[in-house]
Amino acid sequence: MSTIRLTMAQALCKYLINQFTLVDGKKVPLFPGIFGIFGHGNVTCLSEALYEVREQLPMYRGLNEQSMALAAIGFAKAKRRRQIMVATSSIGPGALNMVTAAGLAHANRLPILILSGDIFVSRRPDPVLQQVEHYGNPTVSVNDAFKAVTRYWDRIVHPEQIISSLPQAVAAMLDPADCGPAFIGLPQDIQEYACDYPAAFFEPTIHEVPRPRPDTKKLAQAIELLKTAKKPLIISGGGVRYSGAEDVVAAFAAEHGIPLSETVAGKSAVVHDHAANVGPIGIIGSASANEMAGEADVILAIGTRLQDFTTGSWTVFDHKAKFISINAARWDATKHRALSVVGDAKATMEELSAAMKGYKAPASWTKKGQDEFAAWNKSLDGWQKPTNDPIPTYGQVVGVVNRKAGTRDYMITAAGGLPGETMKNWRVKSPHSFDCEFGFSCMGYEIAGGWGAAMADSTRETFVMVGDGSYMMMNSDIYNSVLFGHKLIVIVCDNGGYAVINRLQNFKGGASYNNLVKDSLAKNPFPVDFIKHAESMGAYGRKVESLAELETAIDWAKGNDKTTVISIVSDAFVWTPGDALWEVGVPQVSNRKEVNEARKYQDDVRSKQRVGV
């Protein structure tokens, strides 16, 4: 057997650069790059190995371990899970900074390979710098924290172990059912050890994402049930986009006259003006989709995990409605007493479509969907229309950015009030042009994820819409986007703090407290000059005072050659309506009349829920 003598760190890097995949028929690296911050857990052995492969695995210097991992996730999402970025950190706080990003990737079913330094297996120098000791279990390090938020976890305690571990990590990240973050801990002493590795381990390998076919009996049951539907409704989830099933789902809905709604992750599988589209569904959805969901008798849920923002905490649907859930993951397919069809979305829908020839939803139901969506669009026009009010609403700002964005341009946002406002007000012009991170609702994803998305496709503009709260939480990748030449157009909506949480606080009877800056303990609240801050990181910037100025500024930003930040003061109290109900905890006992009234309302919400898990 032919062997190659390498350190474990060198062997790991050599393996990564020999993994490939096919994107649109073209062979490309499975791991096109790595984000990293070096420290004493990875700066000697791993950095030496990475330097040797810097042409094949380019490294982007991070500024914050969490944000660089978020950028890797934004890249993977923009690539629709077809390519995977790596993120590496030292041991201790550097590693722990990436746990939040791993949670985001886990919740959203997105791949990232995380490589963190680890404590010495020999324990000779213990305790080392940044080591968190567990008195009763010396095998535990901070890297064990990743076990809760990764699909694959391993710690390499012998250099040969990567021969079995790395293929398993790759398989997990590419499996549509198990897709998510993979973590591998790299103890400092094990990185340095040399081993005679089989040459075959480093042979170039082309990976393709598997397409599991559905069980024929389950599919037959689904077809039989769907054919009985008088008021069918499609919920198109993120799995539709990641499977590449958008065309077959769009054609299926149009051919059979079935209204189609979208989840947060699924938005932009179809364009806004698709004939069957009835809008986003759920808590931050449209009045049109929620109206249709309330009457639907059979719901075809494709590639969605049916989280509470999709289901309105399970209040959106008629209690007698039947669910058919098509999902690559058994866990997601079997939720809430659904008829589960476990399989790839595209493969399953192709078979389902072939068997449904001749079926047509009643014309009255199809027309109802079209009428409801037309009414919704008319409402959007009204909410986005400029008024004489001195401060514009989020909906008006989103409307301007949406109109100015090109057909293929990419919009990215997360957390706070913008997910609801973009889900409702952003009219998708081309497939896969919308990224709203709301599976984990992670503040700080916006700019970091935008950097990754811009890196993934430089042929379009990447618009980042971010609130002032998220901007203040994580903004350093504005610098990186300029430094590495990945242009962003960042729209900062400044509403004076955490306005959407203040809205929830008030809606549930609470007094405004510690969300808006003016309601905090600050003695002399003052606004942040986002433009000076952005300019200090190398970006262009402009503050605007009106929607007309915003339009002009966006035209200017599109003509610029690097990241541009535009700030605009936005209303903290006016929101686009259309929401469904949401279950949150409300005190059973309170001295506030408003809280007691909200508690009664919450009890009413719970009385409307479908029972199930």
SEMI-127382 format. One record per residue (C-alpha): residue in one letter; x, y, z negated. Coordinates in steps of 0.1 Angstrom, whole numbers, padded with zeros to 4 digits, always signed. Layout:
BEGIN
aXYZ
...
***
This chain:
BEGIN
m+0000+0000+0000
s+0014+0034+0010
t+0016+0059-0019
i+0024+0095-0024
r+0040+0107-0057
l+0023+0139-0069
t+0013+0155-0102
m-0023+0152-0111
a-0028+0189-0103
q-0012+0185-0069
a-0032+0154-0061
l-0064+0171-0071
c-0057+0200-0047
k-0046+0177-0019
y-0079+0158-0022
l-0100+0190-0021
i-0084+0203+0011
n-0091+0170+0028
q-0129+0170+0022
f-0150+0183+0051
t-0186+0186+0061
l-0207+0194+0092
v-0225+0228+0095
d-0245+0231+0127
g-0225+0203+0142
k-0191+0219+0134
k-0166+0204+0111
v-0158+0229+0082
p-0141+0226+0048
l-0164+0213+0021
f-0145+0235-0003
p-0136+0267+0016
g-0121+0285-0013
i-0116+0289-0050
f-0123+0316-0075
g-0099+0318-0105
i-0085+0336-0134
f-0052+0320-0147
g-0044+0314-0183
h-0022+0290-0203
g-0045+0261-0195
n-0042+0264-0157
v-0014+0289-0148
t+0016+0265-0147
c+0006+0232-0132
l-0026+0239-0114
s-0015+0273-0101
e+0017+0258-0087
a-0004+0232-0069
l-0029+0258-0056
y+0000+0279-0043
e+0011+0251-0021
v-0023+0248-0005
r-0032+0285-0004
e-0037+0285+0034
q-0063+0256+0032
l-0079+0266-0001
p-0077+0304-0004
m-0080+0317-0039
y-0099+0348-0049
r-0088+0365-0081
g-0117+0369-0105
l-0123+0397-0130
n-0147+0378-0153
e-0150+0340-0154
q-0188+0342-0155
s-0191+0366-0126
m-0166+0346-0104
a-0186+0314-0110
l-0218+0334-0101
a-0201+0345-0069
a-0194+0309-0061
i-0231+0300-0067
g-0242+0330-0046
f-0220+0316-0018
a-0234+0281-0021
k-0270+0294-0020
a-0263+0316+0011
k-0248+0284+0027
r-0279+0265+0016
r-0257+0240-0003
r-0237+0230+0027
q-0204+0242+0014
i-0192+0244-0022
m-0168+0269-0039
v-0145+0260-0068
a-0140+0280-0099
t-0111+0276-0123
s-0103+0290-0157
s-0079+0285-0187
i-0090+0268-0218
g-0110+0284-0246
p-0130+0317-0239
g-0122+0316-0202
a-0139+0282-0199
l-0168+0292-0222
n-0175+0323-0201
m-0185+0300-0173
v-0211+0281-0193
t-0238+0306-0184
a-0231+0303-0147
a-0232+0266-0150
g-0266+0269-0166
l-0278+0290-0137
a-0265+0265-0112
h-0281+0236-0131
a-0315+0253-0133
n-0314+0262-0096
r-0300+0229-0084
l-0270+0246-0068
p-0235+0231-0065
i-0202+0245-0079
l-0171+0226-0089
i-0157+0240-0122
l-0121+0231-0132
s-0111+0243-0167
g-0079+0237-0186
d-0082+0216-0217
i-0063+0207-0249
f-0034+0183-0249
v-0043+0146-0248
s-0011+0138-0267
r-0021+0162-0295
r+0016+0168-0302
p+0013+0206-0302
d-0022+0208-0318
p-0038+0231-0326
v-0029+0251-0295
l-0038+0287-0287
q-0076+0291-0283
q-0083+0256-0295
v-0116+0252-0315
e-0110+0224-0339
h-0137+0199-0349
y-0126+0184-0381
g-0145+0151-0377
n-0139+0147-0340
p-0105+0157-0326
t-0116+0147-0291
v-0140+0176-0288
s-0130+0209-0271
v-0150+0239-0260
n-0154+0221-0227
d-0179+0198-0242
a-0203+0227-0241
f-0206+0221-0204
k-0223+0187-0209
a-0256+0204-0214
v-0255+0224-0182
t-0238+0202-0156
r-0249+0173-0134
y-0215+0156-0136
w-0190+0160-0164
d-0155+0144-0169
r-0123+0150-0188
i-0092+0136-0171
v-0070+0118-0197
h-0049+0098-0173
p-0037+0111-0139
e-0052+0081-0121
q-0087+0089-0132
i-0092+0116-0105
i-0092+0087-0080
s-0126+0077-0093
s-0138+0110-0107
l-0135+0134-0078
p-0156+0113-0054
q-0183+0110-0080
a-0183+0148-0085
v-0186+0154-0048
a-0214+0128-0045
a-0233+0145-0073
m-0230+0180-0058
l-0241+0168-0023
d-0269+0145-0035
p-0302+0164-0029
a-0317+0148-0060
d-0288+0154-0084
c-0274+0186-0069
g-0260+0209-0094
p-0227+0219-0110
a-0198+0195-0116
f-0173+0200-0143
i-0138+0185-0147
g-0117+0192-0177
l-0079+0192-0171
p-0058+0187-0202
q-0025+0206-0199
d-0002+0177-0203
i-0022+0155-0179
q-0019+0181-0152
e+0019+0178-0153
y+0021+0140-0151
a+0032+0125-0118
c+0016+0094-0104
d+0019+0072-0072
y-0014+0079-0056
p-0027+0058-0027
a-0023+0077+0005
a-0058+0066+0015
f-0072+0087-0013
f-0061+0118+0007
e-0074+0108+0041
p-0096+0135+0057
t-0133+0127+0049
i-0164+0142+0065
h-0194+0143+0042
e-0230+0147+0052
v-0259+0154+0029
p-0281+0122+0027
r-0317+0123+0037
p-0335+0097+0016
r-0367+0084+0033
p-0399+0082+0013
d-0415+0050+0001
t-0440+0039+0028
k-0467+0031+0003
k-0465+0064-0015
l-0464+0083+0017
a-0495+0064+0029
q-0513+0074-0003
a-0503+0110+0002
i-0516+0110+0038
e-0549+0094+0027
l-0554+0120+0000
l-0544+0150+0022
k-0568+0139+0049
t-0597+0142+0024
a-0588+0178+0016
k-0614+0205+0023
k-0592+0233+0008
p-0556+0222+0011
l-0527+0245+0001
i-0489+0241+0007
i-0464+0253-0019
s-0431+0257-0002
g-0402+0255-0026
g-0364+0259-0025
g-0360+0223-0014
v-0376+0232+0019
r-0348+0256+0026
y-0320+0234+0014
s-0333+0204+0034
g-0336+0225+0065
a-0373+0216+0066
e-0385+0252+0073
d-0394+0246+0109
v-0413+0214+0104
v-0431+0228+0074
a-0440+0260+0092
a-0452+0241+0123
f-0472+0216+0101
a-0490+0244+0083
a-0499+0262+0116
e-0510+0230+0134
h-0533+0219+0107
g-0545+0253+0095
i-0532+0248+0060
p-0525+0280+0040
l-0488+0282+0029
s-0476+0298-0002
e-0440+0301-0014
t-0421+0299-0047
v-0393+0322-0057
a-0366+0298-0045
g-0387+0290-0014
k-0393+0326-0002
s-0379+0331+0033
a-0385+0296+0045
v-0411+0312+0067
v-0412+0348+0079
h-0438+0372+0064
d-0461+0373+0094
h-0463+0335+0099
a-0498+0326+0108
a-0503+0303+0078
n-0485+0325+0052
v-0506+0336+0022
g-0477+0350+0002
p-0458+0341-0029
i-0476+0322-0056
g-0476+0325-0094
i-0468+0350-0121
i-0448+0373-0099
g-0468+0362-0068
s-0495+0377-0047
a-0532+0381-0053
s-0538+0363-0020
a-0518+0331-0028
n-0532+0330-0064
e-0567+0333-0051
m-0562+0304-0027
a-0546+0283-0054
g-0576+0288-0077
e-0599+0272-0051
a-0575+0246-0036
d-0586+0209-0040
v-0553+0193-0028
i-0519+0210-0033
l-0490+0198-0012
a-0460+0208-0033
i-0428+0205-0012
g-0393+0209-0028
t-0405+0227-0059
r-0400+0219-0096
l-0433+0236-0104
q-0419+0258-0131
d-0442+0281-0151
f-0437+0312-0128
t-0450+0291-0099
t-0479+0276-0118
g-0489+0306-0139
s-0482+0284-0169
w-0506+0259-0153
t-0535+0284-0152
v-0535+0291-0114
f-0551+0259-0102
d-0585+0244-0105
h-0584+0216-0132
k-0598+0191-0106
a-0572+0199-0080
k-0550+0170-0069
f-0512+0173-0064
i-0490+0157-0039
s-0453+0164-0047
i-0426+0158-0022
n-0392+0160-0037
a-0358+0144-0034
a-0356+0143-0072
r-0378+0118-0090
w-0379+0140-0121
d-0395+0169-0101
a-0418+0148-0080
t-0435+0131-0109
k-0444+0162-0129
h-0480+0170-0139
r-0496+0138-0128
a-0488+0144-0092
l-0488+0117-0065
s-0450+0116-0062
v-0434+0111-0029
v-0397+0109-0035
g-0377+0118-0005
d-0359+0145+0015
a-0383+0173+0024
k-0375+0173+0061
a-0375+0136+0066
t-0407+0132+0046
m-0425+0160+0063
e-0415+0147+0098
e-0432+0114+0089
l-0461+0130+0072
s-0467+0153+0102
a-0467+0124+0127
a-0493+0106+0106
m-0516+0137+0102
k-0523+0142+0139
g-0559+0152+0144
y-0564+0165+0109
k-0575+0201+0107
a-0584+0221+0076
p-0619+0236+0078
a-0618+0268+0098
s-0635+0287+0070
w-0607+0278+0046
t-0580+0288+0071
k-0597+0321+0078
k-0601+0328+0041
g-0563+0325+0037
q-0558+0349+0066
d-0583+0373+0052
e-0568+0372+0017
f-0533+0378+0031
a-0545+0407+0053
a-0561+0423+0022
w-0528+0417+0003
n-0508+0434+0031
k-0532+0463+0031
s-0526+0467-0007
l-0488+0465-0002
d-0491+0494+0023
g-0509+0514-0003
w-0485+0507-0031
q-0454+0514-0010
k-0468+0546+0004
p-0449+0577-0008
t-0468+0599-0033
n-0462+0633-0049
d-0451+0617-0081
p-0416+0629-0090
i-0403+0594-0098
p-0408+0566-0073
t-0419+0531-0083
y-0400+0499-0078
g-0425+0489-0051
q-0419+0521-0032
v-0381+0517-0034
v-0383+0480-0023
g-0405+0490+0006
v-0379+0515+0019
v-0350+0491+0016
n-0370+0464+0033
r-0380+0486+0062
k-0344+0498+0067
a-0329+0463+0064
g-0321+0446+0097
t-0338+0414+0109
r-0310+0391+0096
d-0299+0412+0067
y-0298+0394+0033
m-0314+0407+0001
i-0303+0395-0033
t-0316+0402-0068
a-0322+0386-0102
a-0338+0391-0136
g-0357+0421-0149
g-0384+0438-0129
l-0370+0434-0094
p-0378+0397-0089
g-0415+0405-0092
e-0413+0436-0071
t-0392+0420-0043
m-0413+0388-0043
k-0444+0409-0037
n-0431+0438-0016
w-0402+0423+0005
r-0416+0412+0039
v-0392+0386+0052
k-0381+0392+0088
s-0360+0361+0094
p-0356+0327+0076
h-0331+0324+0048
s-0326+0361+0042
f-0338+0364+0006
d-0322+0353-0026
c-0340+0360-0059
e-0323+0342-0088
f-0352+0336-0111
g-0348+0299-0120
f-0325+0310-0148
s-0334+0347-0147
c-0297+0356-0152
m-0289+0392-0156
g-0256+0399-0139
y-0260+0375-0110
e-0269+0403-0086
i-0236+0419-0077
a-0215+0388-0083
g-0239+0366-0063
g-0240+0394-0036
w-0202+0392-0033
g-0204+0354-0027
a-0232+0359-0002
a-0213+0385+0017
m-0183+0362+0018
a-0205+0334+0031
d-0217+0355+0061
s-0200+0387+0072
t-0222+0391+0103
r-0251+0407+0084
e-0256+0433+0057
t-0260+0421+0022
f-0283+0443+0002
v-0281+0439-0036
m-0310+0453-0056
v-0302+0457-0092
g-0316+0474-0123
d-0295+0496-0145
g-0296+0470-0173
s-0281+0443-0151
y-0256+0467-0135
m-0243+0476-0170
m-0241+0440-0179
m-0219+0429-0150
n-0206+0451-0122
s-0169+0444-0118
d-0173+0426-0086
i-0179+0459-0068
y-0142+0462-0071
n-0136+0427-0058
s-0160+0432-0029
v-0139+0463-0018
l-0106+0446-0026
f-0113+0416-0005
g-0133+0433+0022
h-0168+0418+0016
k-0192+0447+0021
l-0223+0451-0001
i-0250+0478-0001
v-0260+0480-0038
i-0292+0498-0047
v-0293+0506-0084
c-0328+0513-0097
d-0323+0533-0129
n-0353+0531-0152
g-0336+0538-0184
g-0330+0503-0198
y-0347+0470-0199
a-0380+0482-0186
v-0397+0449-0176
i-0391+0435-0211
n-0405+0467-0226
r-0435+0461-0204
l-0439+0425-0218
q-0433+0438-0253
n-0461+0463-0249
f-0484+0439-0231
k-0483+0415-0260
g-0491+0443-0285
g-0456+0452-0296
a-0443+0487-0300
s-0416+0498-0277
y-0384+0489-0295
n-0348+0486-0284
n-0355+0479-0247
l-0355+0513-0232
v-0324+0534-0242
k-0347+0561-0255
d-0363+0536-0279
s-0330+0523-0293
l-0310+0536-0323
a-0290+0559-0299
k-0288+0594-0314
n-0283+0612-0282
p-0294+0590-0252
f-0278+0600-0219
p-0279+0587-0183
v-0250+0567-0167
d-0234+0582-0136
f-0234+0550-0116
i-0219+0567-0086
k-0188+0580-0103
h-0184+0545-0118
a-0187+0528-0084
e-0164+0552-0068
s-0138+0545-0095
m-0138+0509-0082
g-0132+0519-0046
a-0168+0520-0034
y-0187+0547-0016
g-0216+0561-0036
r-0245+0585-0034
k-0273+0594-0059
v-0307+0601-0043
e-0337+0619-0057
s-0365+0608-0034
l-0376+0580-0010
a-0367+0602+0020
e-0332+0607+0006
l-0330+0569+0000
e-0338+0562+0037
t-0310+0586+0048
a-0286+0571+0024
i-0293+0536+0036
d-0286+0546+0072
w-0253+0561+0059
a-0244+0530+0040
k-0251+0507+0070
g-0225+0527+0089
n-0199+0525+0062
d-0170+0501+0063
k-0170+0490+0027
t-0193+0485-0003
t-0217+0514-0009
v-0236+0520-0041
i-0268+0541-0040
s-0286+0550-0073
i-0322+0562-0077
v-0342+0569-0108
s-0372+0546-0108
d-0405+0545-0128
a-0403+0523-0159
f-0440+0519-0163
v-0457+0513-0129
w-0456+0478-0114
t-0471+0461-0084
p-0502+0441-0094
g-0510+0406-0083
d-0497+0386-0113
a-0510+0353-0126
l-0513+0345-0163
w-0482+0336-0184
e-0480+0318-0217
v-0456+0333-0241
g-0455+0332-0279
v-0476+0358-0297
p-0477+0361-0335
q-0507+0345-0351
v-0506+0372-0379
s-0496+0408-0375
n-0502+0442-0391
r-0506+0457-0356
k-0541+0457-0341
e-0526+0455-0306
v-0508+0423-0314
n-0539+0407-0328
e-0558+0415-0296
a-0529+0402-0276
r-0531+0370-0296
k-0568+0365-0287
y-0558+0370-0250
q-0531+0344-0253
d-0555+0319-0268
d-0577+0325-0238
v-0547+0319-0215
r-0541+0285-0232
s-0577+0275-0228
k-0574+0278-0190
q-0543+0256-0187
r-0543+0222-0170
v-0533+0195-0195
g-0502+0175-0185
v-0464+0176-0184
***
